[in-house]
Amino acid sequence: MNINIIAEGVEKEEQKEFLMENGCMHMQGYIYAKPMMASKMEEMLKIKCHNTIE
């Protein structure tokens, strides 16, 4: 079908591994982060981008 899929609700490492083994590379869920305020997300992204540059 050649479509992009984003798996939602990934909470466990086993789920992540299953999805990756079956070609799904885009996912979201508690395994990465719990819901947060936009300001907290901005802060987290700034830290991540800063650490990537170094």
FENQUI-V987833 format. One record per residue. N is the residue number from 1. PHI is phi in degrees with one decimal (none if undefined). PSI is psi in whole degrees, -180 to 180 (none if undefined). BURIAL is b if it has 9 or more other ideal C-beta (glycine too) atoms within 8 Angstrom, else e. Layout:
BEGIN
n	phi	psi	burial
N	PHI	PSI	BURIAL
N	PHI	PSI	BURIAL
END
This chain:
BEGIN
n	phi	psi	burial
1	none	-26	e
2	55.5	55	e
3	-121.2	152	e
4	-88.9	135	e
5	-122.6	140	e
6	-117.5	114	e
7	-79.7	134	b
8	-113.6	146	e
9	86.7	23	e
10	-75.9	119	b
11	-119.7	-21	e
12	-125.7	151	e
13	-58.1	-36	e
14	-62.5	-39	e
15	-65.0	-45	b
16	-59.7	-47	b
17	-61.4	-44	e
18	-59.1	-47	e
19	-61.8	-45	b
20	-64.1	-41	b
21	-62.6	-25	e
22	-104.4	19	e
23	88.5	7	e
24	-96.0	110	b
25	-103.5	-4	e
26	-117.8	122	e
27	-152.2	161	b
28	-143.3	159	b
29	153.4	-178	b
30	-60.8	-22	e
31	-60.2	-27	b
32	-98.8	-45	e
33	-170.5	149	e
34	-82.9	162	e
35	-54.8	143	e
36	-149.2	164	e
37	-67.5	153	e
38	-58.0	-39	e
39	-62.7	-38	e
40	-67.0	-40	e
41	-63.7	-43	b
42	-59.6	-44	e
43	-61.1	-45	e
44	-62.5	-42	b
45	-66.5	-39	e
46	-61.7	-43	e
47	-64.4	-45	e
48	-62.5	-46	e
49	-63.7	-41	e
50	-63.3	-43	e
51	-68.3	-29	e
52	-71.8	-36	e
53	-70.1	-36	e
54	-67.6	none	e
END
